[in-house]
Amino acid sequence: MILFWVLLFDFQRVLFSIHHWEKLAEVSMVDWLLTFVYSIRLDLSTAAYLSILPILILCIQLISNAKWLRKLFVGIVLAEAFFLALVHPGEINAYAEWNHKLTSRVFMHLSNPDEVFRTADYSMTIWYFTYVIFEALFAWRMFKWLLKKKDIRQSLNVWTRLPLTLGALAIFIGSFFVMMRGGVQQIPLTISSAYFSNNHVLNDLSVNSIYYFGHSFILYNDSDIEKYMPKVNIARAKSTVESWFNYTKEHDTKILKNNRPNVVFIIMESWSAEAIGCLSETKGATPGFDKLASEGLLFTNIYSTSSTSEIGNSSIFSGNPGIPGISISLQPEKHRKLRSLNQDFEDWGYSSHYMFSGDLKYGNIGGYFMDHGFQDVIDENDFPSGMNRGKLNYYDADLYKLLIQRINKTKGKFMHCAFTGSTHSPYDHPKRKNQTWKGNEAQFMNSVIYADDCLSDFIKKSKKQKWFDNTIFVFIADHGHSTPSAPVPYSNEFYRIPFLIWGEPLKDEYKGVRIDKLGSQTDVAATLMFQFGGNLSHYPWSKDLLNPESPEFALHTIIEGYGWVSPKGAMTYKMMNKQFVHNSYSDEDFDTEVENCHMYLRAIYEDYKEL
C-alpha cells in the first residue's frame, strides 16, 4: 500500500520535471536525484494518511465474508489516486505563473470555474487533461501490480483470523502514526523537512504535492481570522497608515565608521528585556550583556511581533509585521514575495549564512531562509558528531564555537547569523556554579545566566579573530518570555526585548548610548539599511529607529489577539473573547489609540492578503 503511493508520488515528480525542464536546466543530475531522497519522509507521511481507511477496510475483511468490502477498498484507493491525478496536473500548469506549489489560492479561482479555463490558454488545458490521464493510468497499473486480490481467509479459520487481524491493526496504527509525524523525534515533520537546496524549484519538487495542498487546505479552512479582524474602513486605514510611513527618509544620524562592515546577527532565544539587568529591575542574570550594552548602541523600548520564533525571525530579516493567527513562514507562496536582509547584503558582495543549534523545521524557519537565498542554512543535523547536546538542541557554547570556526573559513565580506537555543525549555543546559537563581521562573533565569556566560566567552574569542575589527554585531531576541517581573503572556512587557548594535565599526560617540525610541523587530531592517546605504523601500513596514521623523508604535500578537504600544500607553486585546485584558491608556487617549491600532492591523492584513 505504502509503496503504491510512493511510486505514484515519484511518477508525479518525473512529469513535473519534464514539463518544467527549463527551470531545472542548470540543476545537476545529482541534485535532481536528491529530490527523490529528501522527499521520502513527507511521501511516507502522506502515504500513511491516504492508507488509513483502505488498511482499516482490509483488516475488517480478514474477519468478514462480506464481498462488498473488497469493492469498497478498491473504490477508495482509486478515488484517492484519481483525486491526486486531478490536483497534481493543476500544480504543473499553475507553477509556471505562480512559481510555487498549488495552495488554497486555487479555491478562489474554482469559485468561478469558467474563469479558470478562459484565462488558461489551450495548451494548458490540453496539458492538464493529458497529465490527468497519464497519472490515472499509472495509478491503475500500479494498483493492478501491487494490490492484487489475495484472500487468505480460506486457509485460516475465524479464531485464527481474529487475533491476526487485531495484531496487524496494532502494528499498522503504531507504524502509521510514526510515519505520519515523520519519526519519533520531538518536533513533527513540516514541509521544510524535504528542503535541501538553495534552489526553490528543487525544494518544491521534493515537497510532496498532496501533503502541501492538504496543509494549505487546512490553513484555508481554519483561517477564520477575517471575522475577528477590526471593522474599519479599509481605504481609510490604508491611507492613514501610509501617511505614517511617509516621513522624510534622509537624516544625519550615521553610527558606523564605514557603511559596509561585516555583520554578525545573534538571535537570542526568548531573551526578554525584563530578564536583562540593563533593561529592567531584574539584576544579576546578564552581566555579560550588560557590559556589551555599556559599550554599544542599545535600543531600550523594542517589542517582538509575536511569541514564536518563526514569526520573530521573519520580522527581523524581512521587516514583516506579525498578524494574529498567521505564520507567514509556513506559506512559501507569500513569504517568497518579501525581501530579506541577506538579499541586499548579497547585492553588495556579502556572503550570507544562518545557523541554529536545534531543528529548523519548526515553523518552516529553515525553508524561509533557504527560499530567500541564504548561501547556507544549517541546523542540528549539520553539527559535528560527538558533541554533547540537550534534549532540544546543542548548547550555546558549542553554537558559538562552531560560529567562529565558520566565520574564520569565510572569504570576503559576510553576514553570519546564529540563533541560540539554550534558553528554550526544557533548559537542559550544562550547569555552572553561578546558576543559583531562586523563585519564579528559576529554570529560565538560570538558562539566561548560562547563555550570558556563553555570550561573554564568544565575544572574548571573537576579539582575537582577524575579522573582528571590521565586524558589527547585532543582538536581538526572537521573542520575549515569562520573567519574575512579567510572567503573564498577555502583558505588553512580556514582549519587550533587547536590540543592541555593538562592535569596533560603531562610532565612538554612539558607544554606551541608549535609544528610548519605541519600535519593534520589524524596524531592525530599515534601521540597518539606512546605515548601510540600502534601499528602505524594500521593507515597507519597517521604520528607521534612528530617524527623528519616524513614528513610534509597536504591534505585537498575543494568543488569539494582539497588543498595541505607543508613547502614551499600551493595551492588549483578546479577539475571541472581545475583551481588553490590559490597558494603561487614559480615558482621553483610549479611543484614539485603539483606532490607530485597528487601522494599522487592518492595513497590514490587507497587504498580507494581496501577497
VEXDREN-2710 file (C-alpha; in Angstrom, 1 decimal):
% VEXDREN-2710
k/r/px/py/pz
1/MET/0.0/0.0/0.0
2/ILE/2.7/2.5/1.1
3/LEU/4.9/1.5/-1.9
4/PHE/1.9/2.2/-4.3
5/TRP/1.6/5.8/-3.1
6/VAL/5.4/6.5/-3.0
7/LEU/5.8/5.3/-6.6
8/LEU/2.9/7.5/-7.7
9/PHE/4.4/10.5/-6.0
10/ASP/7.7/9.9/-7.7
11/PHE/6.0/9.5/-11.1
12/GLN/4.4/12.9/-10.5
13/ARG/7.9/14.4/-9.9
14/VAL/9.1/13.0/-13.2
15/LEU/6.2/14.6/-15.0
16/PHE/6.8/17.9/-13.3
17/SER/10.5/17.8/-14.2
18/ILE/9.7/17.0/-17.8
19/HIS/7.2/19.8/-18.1
20/HIS/9.4/22.4/-16.3
21/TRP/12.8/21.2/-17.6
22/GLU/13.8/24.8/-18.4
23/LYS/13.5/25.7/-14.7
24/LEU/15.8/22.8/-13.9
25/ALA/18.2/23.3/-16.8
26/GLU/21.1/24.4/-14.6
27/VAL/20.5/21.8/-11.9
28/SER/22.9/18.9/-11.8
29/MET/21.6/15.3/-12.1
30/VAL/22.8/14.6/-8.6
31/ASP/20.7/17.4/-7.1
32/TRP/17.7/16.3/-9.1
33/LEU/18.0/12.8/-7.9
34/LEU/18.3/14.1/-4.3
35/THR/14.7/15.3/-4.5
36/PHE/13.7/11.6/-4.6
37/VAL/15.8/11.1/-1.4
38/TYR/14.8/14.1/0.7
39/SER/11.2/13.7/-0.3
40/ILE/10.8/10.3/1.3
41/ARG/9.7/11.4/4.8
42/LEU/6.9/13.6/3.5
43/ASP/6.0/10.9/1.0
44/LEU/5.7/8.3/3.7
45/SER/3.7/10.6/5.9
46/THR/1.3/11.3/3.0
47/ALA/1.1/7.7/2.1
48/ALA/0.2/6.8/5.7
49/TYR/-2.6/9.3/5.7
50/LEU/-4.0/8.0/2.4
51/SER/-3.7/4.4/3.6
52/ILE/-5.6/4.6/6.9
53/LEU/-9.1/3.9/5.6
54/PRO/-8.1/1.3/3.0
55/ILE/-6.0/-0.6/5.6
56/LEU/-8.8/-0.5/8.1
57/ILE/-11.1/-2.0/5.5
58/LEU/-8.6/-4.8/4.7
59/CYS/-8.4/-5.6/8.4
60/ILE/-12.2/-5.8/8.7
61/GLN/-12.2/-8.0/5.5
62/LEU/-9.9/-10.5/7.3
63/ILE/-12.7/-11.5/9.7
64/SER/-15.7/-10.8/7.5
65/ASN/-17.1/-12.7/4.5
66/ALA/-18.7/-9.6/3.0
67/LYS/-17.7/-9.4/-0.6
68/TRP/-18.5/-5.7/-0.8
69/LEU/-15.6/-4.8/1.4
70/ARG/-13.1/-5.6/-1.4
71/LYS/-15.1/-3.4/-3.8
72/LEU/-15.1/-0.6/-1.2
73/PHE/-11.3/-1.0/-0.7
74/VAL/-10.7/-0.8/-4.5
75/GLY/-13.1/2.2/-4.8
76/ILE/-11.5/4.2/-2.0
77/VAL/-7.9/3.6/-3.2
78/LEU/-8.8/4.5/-6.8
79/ALA/-10.8/7.5/-5.7
80/GLU/-7.8/8.9/-3.7
81/ALA/-5.5/8.2/-6.6
82/PHE/-7.8/10.0/-9.0
83/PHE/-8.0/12.9/-6.7
84/LEU/-4.2/13.1/-6.8
85/ALA/-4.4/12.9/-10.5
86/LEU/-6.6/15.9/-10.6
87/VAL/-4.6/18.0/-8.1
88/HIS/-1.1/17.5/-9.3
89/PRO/-1.6/18.4/-13.0
90/GLY/-3.1/21.6/-11.7
91/GLU/0.1/22.3/-9.9
92/ILE/2.2/21.6/-13.0
93/ASN/0.2/24.1/-15.0
94/ALA/0.0/26.8/-12.3
95/TYR/3.6/26.6/-11.4
96/ALA/4.8/28.4/-14.5
97/GLU/2.9/31.5/-13.4
98/TRP/2.7/31.2/-9.6
99/ASN/6.2/29.9/-9.1
100/HIS/5.1/27.9/-6.1
101/LYS/3.1/24.8/-5.3
102/LEU/-0.7/24.5/-5.5
103/THR/-2.3/26.1/-2.5
104/SER/-5.7/27.1/-1.2
105/ARG/-5.5/30.0/-3.6
106/VAL/-7.0/27.6/-6.1
107/PHE/-10.3/27.7/-4.3
108/MET/-10.7/31.4/-5.1
109/HIS/-10.4/30.5/-8.8
110/LEU/-12.6/27.4/-8.6
111/SER/-15.4/29.5/-7.2
112/ASN/-15.7/30.7/-10.9
113/PRO/-14.6/27.6/-12.9
114/ASP/-15.3/29.2/-16.2
115/GLU/-12.7/31.8/-15.4
116/VAL/-10.1/29.1/-14.9
117/PHE/-10.5/27.8/-18.5
118/ARG/-11.0/31.3/-20.0
119/THR/-7.7/32.6/-18.5
120/ALA/-5.7/29.5/-19.4
121/ASP/-4.5/29.1/-23.0
122/TYR/-5.5/26.0/-24.9
123/SER/-2.1/24.3/-24.4
124/MET/-2.5/24.5/-20.6
125/THR/-5.9/22.9/-20.8
126/ILE/-4.6/20.1/-23.1
127/TRP/-1.6/19.5/-20.9
128/TYR/-3.8/19.4/-17.8
129/PHE/-6.1/16.6/-19.1
130/THR/-3.1/14.8/-20.6
131/TYR/-1.4/14.6/-17.2
132/VAL/-4.6/13.6/-15.5
133/ILE/-4.9/10.7/-17.9
134/PHE/-1.2/9.8/-17.5
135/GLU/-1.3/9.8/-13.7
136/ALA/-4.6/8.0/-13.6
137/LEU/-3.3/5.2/-15.9
138/PHE/-0.1/4.9/-14.0
139/ALA/-2.1/4.6/-10.7
140/TRP/-4.3/1.9/-12.2
141/ARG/-1.3/0.0/-13.5
142/MET/0.5/0.2/-10.1
143/PHE/-2.7/-0.9/-8.4
144/LYS/-3.1/-4.0/-10.6
145/TRP/0.6/-4.9/-9.9
146/LEU/0.9/-4.2/-6.2
147/LEU/-2.6/-4.6/-4.8
148/LYS/-3.8/-7.8/-6.4
149/LYS/-6.6/-9.6/-4.8
150/LYS/-5.3/-12.1/-2.3
151/ASP/-7.7/-13.9/0.0
152/ILE/-6.1/-15.7/3.0
153/ARG/-9.4/-16.3/4.7
154/GLN/-9.9/-19.7/3.0
155/SER/-6.8/-21.1/4.6
156/LEU/-7.5/-19.8/8.1
157/ASN/-10.4/-20.2/10.4
158/VAL/-12.1/-17.3/12.1
159/TRP/-10.4/-17.9/15.5
160/THR/-7.0/-17.6/13.8
161/ARG/-8.0/-14.6/11.7
162/LEU/-9.3/-12.6/14.7
163/PRO/-6.1/-12.3/16.7
164/LEU/-4.2/-12.0/13.4
165/THR/-6.4/-9.0/12.5
166/LEU/-6.0/-7.3/15.9
167/GLY/-2.3/-7.8/15.8
168/ALA/-2.0/-6.4/12.3
169/LEU/-4.2/-3.5/13.3
170/ALA/-2.0/-2.6/16.2
171/ILE/1.1/-2.7/14.1
172/PHE/-0.5/-0.6/11.4
173/ILE/-1.6/2.0/13.9
174/GLY/1.8/2.3/15.5
175/SER/3.8/2.4/12.3
176/PHE/1.4/4.7/10.5
177/PHE/1.5/7.2/13.5
178/VAL/5.3/7.3/13.3
179/MET/5.2/7.8/9.5
180/MET/2.6/10.5/9.7
181/ARG/4.6/12.6/12.2
182/GLY/7.8/11.8/10.3
183/GLY/9.6/9.8/13.0
184/VAL/9.9/9.7/16.8
185/GLN/11.8/12.9/17.2
186/GLN/10.4/15.7/19.4
187/ILE/9.3/18.0/16.6
188/PRO/7.0/16.5/13.9
189/LEU/8.0/17.0/10.3
190/THR/6.9/20.0/8.3
191/ILE/7.1/20.9/4.6
192/SER/10.7/22.1/5.2
193/SER/11.7/18.5/6.1
194/ALA/12.0/18.0/2.4
195/TYR/14.1/21.1/1.8
196/PHE/17.8/20.6/1.0
197/SER/18.8/23.2/-1.6
198/ASN/19.1/26.9/-2.2
199/ASN/17.1/26.3/-5.4
200/HIS/13.5/26.7/-4.5
201/VAL/12.3/24.7/-7.6
202/LEU/14.2/21.7/-6.3
203/ASN/12.7/22.2/-2.8
204/ASP/9.2/22.5/-4.3
205/LEU/9.8/19.3/-6.4
206/SER/11.0/17.5/-3.2
207/VAL/7.9/18.5/-1.2
208/ASN/5.0/16.2/-1.5
209/SER/2.3/17.9/-3.5
210/ILE/-0.7/16.4/-1.8
211/TYR/0.8/17.0/1.6
212/TYR/1.5/20.6/0.7
213/PHE/-2.0/21.0/-0.7
214/GLY/-3.6/19.4/2.3
215/HIS/-1.7/21.6/4.7
216/SER/-2.7/24.7/2.7
217/PHE/-6.4/23.5/2.7
218/ILE/-6.3/23.1/6.5
219/LEU/-5.0/26.6/6.9
220/TYR/-7.6/27.8/4.4
221/ASN/-10.4/26.4/6.4
222/ASP/-9.1/27.1/9.8
223/SER/-8.2/30.7/8.9
224/ASP/-11.2/32.5/10.5
225/ILE/-9.2/35.5/11.4
226/GLU/-11.2/37.6/9.0
227/LYS/-14.3/37.6/11.1
228/TYR/-12.3/38.7/14.1
229/MET/-10.4/41.5/12.4
230/PRO/-11.4/45.1/13.4
231/LYS/-14.2/46.5/11.4
232/VAL/-12.7/49.7/10.0
233/ASN/-12.9/51.5/6.6
234/ILE/-10.2/49.7/4.6
235/ALA/-9.5/52.6/2.3
236/ARG/-9.2/55.0/5.2
237/ALA/-7.0/52.5/7.2
238/LYS/-4.6/52.1/4.2
239/SER/-4.4/55.9/3.6
240/THR/-3.9/56.7/7.3
241/VAL/-1.2/54.1/7.8
242/GLU/0.5/55.1/4.6
243/SER/0.8/58.6/5.9
244/TRP/2.6/57.4/9.0
245/PHE/5.3/55.9/6.9
246/ASN/5.5/59.0/4.6
247/TYR/8.2/60.7/6.6
248/THR/11.5/62.1/5.2
249/LYS/13.8/59.1/5.0
250/GLU/17.1/61.0/4.9
251/HIS/18.7/62.2/8.2
252/ASP/22.1/62.9/9.6
253/THR/22.5/60.2/12.2
254/LYS/25.3/57.9/10.9
255/ILE/26.5/55.5/13.6
256/LEU/29.1/53.5/11.6
257/LYS/32.7/54.4/10.7
258/ASN/32.2/52.8/7.3
259/ASN/28.9/51.8/5.8
260/ARG/29.8/48.3/4.8
261/PRO/31.4/46.3/7.7
262/ASN/30.8/42.6/8.2
263/VAL/27.7/41.7/10.1
264/VAL/27.1/39.0/12.8
265/PHE/23.5/38.6/13.9
266/ILE/22.9/36.9/17.2
267/ILE/19.2/35.9/17.6
268/MET/18.8/35.2/21.2
269/GLU/16.1/32.7/22.0
270/SER/13.5/34.1/24.5
271/TRP/15.7/36.8/25.9
272/SER/13.1/39.1/27.4
273/ALA/14.1/42.7/28.3
274/GLU/12.6/42.0/31.8
275/ALA/15.3/39.4/32.4
276/ILE/18.2/41.7/31.5
277/GLY/19.9/43.9/34.1
278/CYS/20.5/47.0/31.9
279/LEU/16.8/47.0/30.7
280/SER/14.9/46.1/33.8
281/GLU/14.8/45.9/37.6
282/THR/15.9/42.2/37.3
283/LYS/19.6/42.4/38.2
284/GLY/22.4/39.9/38.3
285/ALA/21.5/37.5/35.5
286/THR/23.2/39.2/32.5
287/PRO/26.5/40.8/33.5
288/GLY/28.0/39.9/30.1
289/PHE/25.2/41.5/28.0
290/ASP/25.1/44.5/30.4
291/LYS/28.7/45.2/29.7
292/LEU/28.2/45.0/26.0
293/ALA/25.3/47.3/26.3
294/SER/27.5/49.9/28.1
295/GLU/29.9/49.7/25.1
296/GLY/27.3/49.7/22.2
297/LEU/24.1/51.4/21.0
298/LEU/21.2/50.0/23.0
299/PHE/17.6/50.3/22.0
300/THR/15.6/50.1/25.2
301/ASN/12.0/50.1/24.0
302/ILE/11.7/47.4/21.4
303/TYR/8.9/44.8/21.2
304/SER/8.8/41.4/19.5
305/THR/6.0/40.9/17.0
306/SER/4.9/37.6/18.4
307/SER/5.8/34.9/20.9
308/THR/7.1/32.3/18.4
309/SER/10.5/32.0/16.7
310/GLU/9.4/31.7/13.1
311/ILE/7.4/35.0/13.3
312/GLY/10.3/36.7/15.1
313/ASN/12.8/35.7/12.5
314/SER/10.7/36.8/9.6
315/SER/10.1/40.1/11.3
316/ILE/13.8/40.7/11.9
317/PHE/15.1/39.8/8.5
318/SER/12.1/40.9/6.3
319/GLY/10.7/43.7/8.4
320/ASN/7.4/41.9/8.2
321/PRO/4.7/42.6/10.9
322/GLY/3.0/39.8/12.9
323/ILE/-0.7/39.2/12.3
324/PRO/-2.8/37.2/14.8
325/GLY/-3.1/33.5/13.8
326/ILE/-0.8/33.8/10.9
327/SER/2.8/32.5/10.4
328/ILE/3.9/33.7/7.0
329/SER/7.0/31.4/7.1
330/LEU/4.5/28.5/6.6
331/GLN/3.3/30.0/3.4
332/PRO/6.1/30.0/0.8
333/GLU/3.8/31.3/-1.9
334/LYS/3.5/34.5/0.2
335/HIS/6.8/34.8/2.0
336/ARG/8.8/34.5/-1.2
337/LYS/7.5/37.8/-2.2
338/LEU/9.1/39.5/0.8
339/ARG/12.6/40.9/0.8
340/SER/15.2/39.6/3.3
341/LEU/18.2/41.5/4.5
342/ASN/20.6/38.9/3.1
343/GLN/19.4/39.7/-0.4
344/ASP/20.5/43.3/0.0
345/PHE/23.8/42.3/1.5
346/GLU/24.5/39.8/-1.3
347/ASP/23.9/42.6/-3.8
348/TRP/26.8/44.3/-2.1
349/GLY/29.1/41.3/-2.4
350/TYR/28.5/39.7/1.0
351/SER/28.0/36.0/1.6
352/SER/25.1/35.1/3.9
353/HIS/24.9/32.3/6.4
354/TYR/22.3/31.2/9.0
355/MET/22.9/28.6/11.8
356/PHE/20.7/27.2/14.5
357/SER/21.6/24.7/17.3
358/GLY/18.2/23.0/17.0
359/ASP/15.7/21.9/14.3
360/LEU/14.9/24.5/11.7
361/LYS/11.9/22.5/10.5
362/TYR/9.9/24.2/13.3
363/GLY/7.7/26.9/11.8
364/ASN/9.5/26.3/8.4
365/ILE/12.2/28.7/9.6
366/GLY/14.8/26.8/7.6
367/GLY/12.6/26.8/4.5
368/TYR/12.1/30.5/4.9
369/PHE/15.8/31.3/4.8
370/MET/16.6/28.8/2.1
371/ASP/13.8/30.4/-0.1
372/HIS/15.4/33.8/0.5
373/GLY/18.7/32.6/-0.8
374/PHE/21.0/32.3/2.2
375/GLN/24.1/30.5/0.9
376/ASP/24.0/28.0/3.7
377/VAL/21.4/27.3/6.3
378/ILE/22.5/24.7/8.9
379/ASP/20.9/23.3/12.0
380/GLU/21.4/20.4/14.4
381/ASN/21.6/17.9/11.6
382/ASP/24.8/19.6/10.4
383/PHE/26.6/19.9/13.7
384/PRO/29.7/17.7/14.2
385/SER/29.0/14.3/15.6
386/GLY/30.2/13.6/19.2
387/MET/29.1/17.0/20.6
388/ASN/27.1/16.9/23.8
389/ARG/23.6/18.3/23.5
390/GLY/20.4/18.9/25.3
391/LYS/17.1/17.4/24.5
392/LEU/16.0/20.2/22.2
393/ASN/19.3/21.5/20.7
394/TYR/23.0/21.8/21.1
395/TYR/24.3/24.1/23.8
396/ASP/25.0/27.7/23.2
397/ALA/28.8/27.3/23.9
398/ASP/29.1/24.8/21.0
399/LEU/27.0/27.0/18.8
400/TYR/29.3/29.9/19.3
401/LYS/32.4/27.7/18.9
402/LEU/31.1/26.5/15.5
403/LEU/30.1/30.0/14.5
404/ILE/33.6/31.3/15.0
405/GLN/35.0/28.3/13.0
406/ARG/32.6/29.0/10.2
407/ILE/33.4/32.7/10.1
408/ASN/37.1/32.0/10.0
409/LYS/36.6/29.9/6.9
410/THR/34.5/32.6/5.2
411/LYS/36.2/34.6/2.4
412/GLY/35.3/38.2/1.7
413/LYS/32.6/40.2/3.3
414/PHE/29.9/38.3/5.2
415/MET/26.7/38.3/7.1
416/HIS/26.6/35.4/9.6
417/CYS/23.6/34.7/11.7
418/ALA/23.4/32.4/14.7
419/PHE/20.1/31.6/16.5
420/THR/20.7/30.4/20.1
421/GLY/18.7/27.7/21.9
422/SER/19.7/27.0/25.4
423/THR/17.2/29.5/26.9
424/HIS/14.3/27.4/25.4
425/SER/12.5/24.9/27.5
426/PRO/13.4/22.3/28.8
427/TYR/16.5/24.4/29.7
428/ASP/18.8/21.4/29.9
429/HIS/22.0/23.3/29.5
430/PRO/25.2/22.5/31.3
431/LYS/25.0/23.7/34.9
432/ARG/27.5/26.3/36.1
433/LYS/28.5/27.4/39.6
434/ASN/26.8/30.8/39.4
435/GLN/23.4/29.4/38.3
436/THR/21.7/29.9/41.6
437/TRP/18.6/31.9/40.7
438/LYS/15.7/31.1/43.0
439/GLY/12.0/31.7/42.9
440/ASN/9.7/32.4/40.0
441/GLU/11.0/31.4/36.5
442/ALA/14.1/29.9/38.1
443/GLN/14.8/27.5/35.3
444/PHE/14.5/30.1/32.6
445/MET/16.6/32.7/34.6
446/ASN/19.3/30.1/35.2
447/SER/19.3/29.3/31.5
448/VAL/19.8/33.1/30.8
449/ILE/22.7/33.1/33.2
450/TYR/24.3/30.2/31.2
451/ALA/23.5/31.9/27.9
452/ASP/25.0/35.2/29.1
453/ASP/28.2/33.3/30.1
454/CYS/28.4/31.8/26.7
455/LEU/27.9/35.1/25.0
456/SER/30.7/36.7/27.0
457/ASP/33.0/33.8/26.1
458/PHE/32.1/34.2/22.4
459/ILE/32.9/37.9/22.4
460/LYS/36.3/37.3/24.1
461/LYS/37.2/34.8/21.5
462/SER/35.9/36.9/18.7
463/LYS/38.2/39.8/19.7
464/LYS/41.1/37.6/18.9
465/GLN/40.0/37.0/15.3
466/LYS/41.3/38.9/12.4
467/TRP/37.8/39.8/11.2
468/PHE/36.7/41.4/14.5
469/ASP/37.8/45.0/13.9
470/ASN/35.6/45.3/10.8
471/THR/32.6/43.4/12.1
472/ILE/29.4/44.9/13.6
473/PHE/27.4/42.7/15.9
474/VAL/23.6/42.9/16.1
475/PHE/22.0/41.3/19.2
476/ILE/18.2/40.8/19.2
477/ALA/15.8/38.3/20.7
478/ASP/13.3/36.3/18.7
479/HIS/10.6/37.0/21.2
480/GLY/10.0/37.5/24.9
481/HIS/9.4/35.1/27.8
482/SER/7.9/35.0/31.2
483/THR/10.1/36.6/33.8
484/PRO/9.8/37.2/37.6
485/SER/8.5/40.7/36.8
486/ALA/6.4/40.0/33.7
487/PRO/5.1/36.4/33.9
488/VAL/1.8/36.9/32.0
489/PRO/1.9/36.4/28.2
490/TYR/-0.9/39.0/27.9
491/SER/1.0/41.9/29.3
492/ASN/2.8/44.2/26.9
493/GLU/6.1/44.0/28.9
494/PHE/6.2/40.2/28.1
495/TYR/7.0/41.2/24.6
496/ARG/9.7/43.8/25.2
497/ILE/13.1/42.6/24.0
498/PRO/16.7/43.7/23.7
499/PHE/18.2/45.2/20.5
500/LEU/21.9/46.1/20.6
501/ILE/24.3/47.2/17.9
502/TRP/27.9/46.7/19.1
503/GLY/31.4/46.4/17.7
504/GLU/34.5/48.3/16.5
505/PRO/32.9/49.8/13.4
506/LEU/30.4/51.7/15.7
507/LYS/31.5/55.3/16.0
508/ASP/32.8/56.3/19.5
509/GLU/30.1/58.9/20.1
510/TYR/27.5/56.1/19.9
511/LYS/29.2/53.7/22.2
512/GLY/27.3/53.5/25.5
513/VAL/24.3/55.4/24.1
514/ARG/20.7/54.3/24.9
515/ILE/17.9/55.0/22.4
516/ASP/14.5/55.0/24.1
517/LYS/12.5/55.4/20.9
518/LEU/9.6/52.9/20.7
519/GLY/9.6/50.3/17.9
520/SER/9.6/46.6/17.1
521/GLN/11.5/43.8/15.4
522/THR/10.1/45.0/12.1
523/ASP/12.2/48.1/12.5
524/VAL/15.6/46.4/12.5
525/ALA/15.6/46.1/8.7
526/ALA/15.1/49.8/7.9
527/THR/17.4/50.9/10.7
528/LEU/20.3/48.9/9.4
529/MET/19.5/49.5/5.7
530/PHE/19.9/53.3/6.2
531/GLN/23.2/52.9/7.9
532/PHE/24.5/50.5/5.2
533/GLY/23.2/52.7/2.3
534/GLY/20.4/50.4/1.3
535/ASN/17.0/50.9/-0.2
536/LEU/14.4/51.3/2.6
537/SER/11.6/50.8/0.1
538/HIS/12.5/47.0/0.2
539/TYR/11.0/46.9/3.7
540/PRO/7.8/49.0/3.5
541/TRP/6.6/48.1/7.0
542/SER/9.9/48.8/8.7
543/LYS/10.7/52.2/10.4
544/ASP/14.2/53.7/10.8
545/LEU/14.6/53.9/14.6
546/LEU/17.4/56.4/14.2
547/ASN/15.4/58.8/12.1
548/PRO/13.9/61.5/14.3
549/GLU/10.9/61.8/11.9
550/SER/9.8/58.1/12.1
551/PRO/6.6/57.4/14.2
552/GLU/6.7/55.5/17.4
553/PHE/4.4/52.5/17.9
554/ALA/4.6/48.7/18.0
555/LEU/2.0/46.0/17.3
556/HIS/2.5/42.5/18.7
557/THR/0.3/39.4/18.6
558/ILE/-0.7/37.6/21.7
559/ILE/-2.5/34.2/21.9
560/GLU/-5.7/34.8/20.0
561/GLY/-5.3/38.5/20.0
562/TYR/-2.9/41.5/19.7
563/GLY/-1.3/44.3/21.6
564/TRP/-0.5/47.9/20.9
565/VAL/2.2/50.1/22.4
566/SER/2.6/53.8/21.8
567/PRO/4.3/56.6/23.8
568/LYS/1.0/57.2/25.6
569/GLY/0.5/53.7/26.9
570/ALA/-0.3/50.1/26.0
571/MET/-3.1/47.7/25.7
572/THR/-3.8/44.0/24.7
573/TYR/-7.0/42.7/23.3
574/LYS/-8.4/39.1/23.1
575/MET/-10.1/38.7/19.7
576/MET/-12.1/35.6/20.6
577/ASN/-13.4/37.0/23.9
578/LYS/-13.7/40.5/22.5
579/GLN/-12.1/41.8/25.7
580/PHE/-9.3/44.1/26.6
581/VAL/-7.1/42.2/29.0
582/HIS/-4.7/45.0/29.7
583/ASN/-4.9/48.8/29.2
584/SER/-2.8/51.6/30.5
585/TYR/-4.2/54.4/28.3
586/SER/-6.1/57.3/29.8
587/ASP/-9.8/57.6/29.0
588/GLU/-8.9/60.6/26.9
589/ASP/-6.4/58.7/24.7
590/PHE/-8.0/55.2/24.7
591/ASP/-10.4/55.5/21.7
592/THR/-7.8/57.2/19.5
593/GLU/-5.1/54.6/20.3
594/VAL/-7.5/51.7/19.7
595/GLU/-8.5/53.2/16.4
596/ASN/-4.8/53.6/15.4
597/CYS/-4.1/50.0/16.3
598/HIS/-7.1/48.8/14.3
599/MET/-6.2/50.8/11.3
600/TYR/-2.6/49.5/11.3
601/LEU/-3.7/45.9/11.9
602/ARG/-6.2/46.1/9.1
603/ALA/-3.7/47.7/6.7
604/ILE/-1.1/45.1/7.2
605/TYR/-3.7/42.3/7.0
606/GLU/-4.9/43.6/3.6
607/ASP/-1.3/43.8/2.4
608/TYR/-0.8/40.2/3.6
609/LYS/-3.9/39.1/1.6
610/GLU/-2.5/40.7/-1.5
611/LEU/0.8/38.9/-1.4
END
